[in-house]
Amino acid sequence: MSFYRFPFSSCALRSLQEDAEQQERWELRKRMSRGTRKYTLPTETEERSPMICTDPIIHNALFSGDISALQGFQRTLCSPKLLLPTRNHNLRWSSQQTGIWSMTYEEEFTCPLYVTASRGYTDCLQLLLKEGADVDFSPGGESALHGACENAHSECVNLLLRYGANPNSVSQDGTLPLHLCKASESYNCAKLLLQYGAHVNSQSHDDEDTPLHVASKHGLWELVELYLSYGANVDKKNAQGETPLCAACSHPQNPEELERYYMVCKRIIEDGANIHACDNDQQSPLHLACKSVNPRVVDLLLSHGSQVNAMSYSGNTAMHNILQVTAYKLQNQPELIARMLLNHGTIRVWPGALVKVLRYCSSSPRTVEVLLNTYSYVRVTEEWADAVPEEQKQVCPTILLYI
């Protein structure tokens, strides 16, 4: 049992010894049932099954990045297939021996390399790598490189790549390290991955997103610039039929994020993106930019010739989309988009539908004003006043000026 012996506490060592003996008995029964070869005791050089470490002392040292404590466990931690059980945030029903069902946390497995890389413990990571830890070992479905990129630890990414980590390793859910670069702090991580041969046009398994899709969705214009310089395909479509331009236009945007998304769209269009490419619902970038209420992007698309009266599968034009979200995006100045669309020839709202517009857009009097100013004369009825909620009349009395 010397091979299985860890520098554990006596209680943990006894538990591990019992598990090992039970595993040996199970293997003996399995081999005897086959009758194919004689059972022999495992040798020191024979490849072992993954070993599970449950000692809390080692766990605490790893998750806190205590390198001085880890130096005493180098041989144990650097075993090629050492597993660390962890608890997932998801709950599941499990049955106890007493027959009672209870909710328990799902268990997952990880390894020391992933723990240190995902938390940015560069010194601890270097210690493990120097002692021969498997750089691509991924018992939990993601390699250490995935964890480092997801948390934007560029120093750990650099260290892993220098020790031979695969920049195109695929996780259990079908993502590559580049797909996990989702923050502005991830720029150096993405740059290192590309320098070591990461595929810039690789697609994730489920969503079929490229790294350019991911960067566009999150408004990361620095990453967009980087990917385009490495030859990213600006018209590649994902599972929803979205190009990177569609992805940038469709993502929800707060007022402070509008400029970033504008810069992303501007750079993609400058690289030759098709502004008429539609998603699976036949929504063009203009449709999607109106939904996210980004006036600068709408102006950009219109100036490049977007079809202002094109319809989606649901029969909506860009004007329909902006009016549907006006009440929820007042800070993004939806009236500017309504004015732009009208100036570029969109079909005016039918007079009989103005009552419906009042009902849903009364919280934005300026948008209502833009629509009414397209008519030299329109008949106002009592139904108009009834369409505006009483609370809105009290909050914004100026709406009464238009009815």
VENZI-V402228 format. One record per backbone hydrogen bond with DSSP energy under -1.0 kcal/mol. CO is the residue of the C=O (numbers start at 1). NH is the residue of the N-H. If there is no record, write none. Layout:
CO & NH
CO & NH
//
This chain:
6 & 8
9 & 13
10 & 14
11 & 15
12 & 16
13 & 17
14 & 18
15 & 19
16 & 20
17 & 21
18 & 22
19 & 23
20 & 24
21 & 25
22 & 26
23 & 27
24 & 28
25 & 29
26 & 30
27 & 31
28 & 32
29 & 33
30 & 34
31 & 35
51 & 83
55 & 59
56 & 60
57 & 61
58 & 62
59 & 63
60 & 64
61 & 66
65 & 67
66 & 70
67 & 71
70 & 73
73 & 77
74 & 78
76 & 79
79 & 82
81 & 51
83 & 53
84 & 110
86 & 108
90 & 106
92 & 104
94 & 102
96 & 99
100 & 96
102 & 94
104 & 92
106 & 88
108 & 86
110 & 84
111 & 115
112 & 116
113 & 117
114 & 118
116 & 121
120 & 122
121 & 125
122 & 126
123 & 127
124 & 128
125 & 129
126 & 130
127 & 131
128 & 133
129 & 132
134 & 137
138 & 141
141 & 172
143 & 147
144 & 148
145 & 149
146 & 150
147 & 151
148 & 153
149 & 152
153 & 157
154 & 158
155 & 159
156 & 160
157 & 161
158 & 162
159 & 163
160 & 165
161 & 164
166 & 169
171 & 174
174 & 205
175 & 171
176 & 179
177 & 180
178 & 181
180 & 182
183 & 186
184 & 187
186 & 190
187 & 191
188 & 192
189 & 193
190 & 194
191 & 195
192 & 196
193 & 198
194 & 197
199 & 202
207 & 239
209 & 204
210 & 214
211 & 215
212 & 216
213 & 217
214 & 218
215 & 220
216 & 219
219 & 221
220 & 224
221 & 225
222 & 226
223 & 227
224 & 228
225 & 229
227 & 232
228 & 231
238 & 241
240 & 280
242 & 238
243 & 247
244 & 248
245 & 249
246 & 250
247 & 251
254 & 257
257 & 261
258 & 262
259 & 263
260 & 264
261 & 265
262 & 266
263 & 267
264 & 268
265 & 269
266 & 270
267 & 271
268 & 273
269 & 272
274 & 277
279 & 282
281 & 313
283 & 279
284 & 288
285 & 289
286 & 290
287 & 291
288 & 292
289 & 294
294 & 298
295 & 299
296 & 300
297 & 301
298 & 302
299 & 303
301 & 306
302 & 305
307 & 310
312 & 315
316 & 312
317 & 321
318 & 322
319 & 323
320 & 324
325 & 328
329 & 332
330 & 333
333 & 336
334 & 338
335 & 339
336 & 340
337 & 341
338 & 342
339 & 343
340 & 344
341 & 346
342 & 345
350 & 353
351 & 354
353 & 357
354 & 358
355 & 359
356 & 360
357 & 361
361 & 364
364 & 368
365 & 369
366 & 370
367 & 371
368 & 372
369 & 373
371 & 374
372 & 375
381 & 384
382 & 386
383 & 387
389 & 393
390 & 394
391 & 395
392 & 396
396 & 399
397 & 400
398 & 401
399 & 402
//
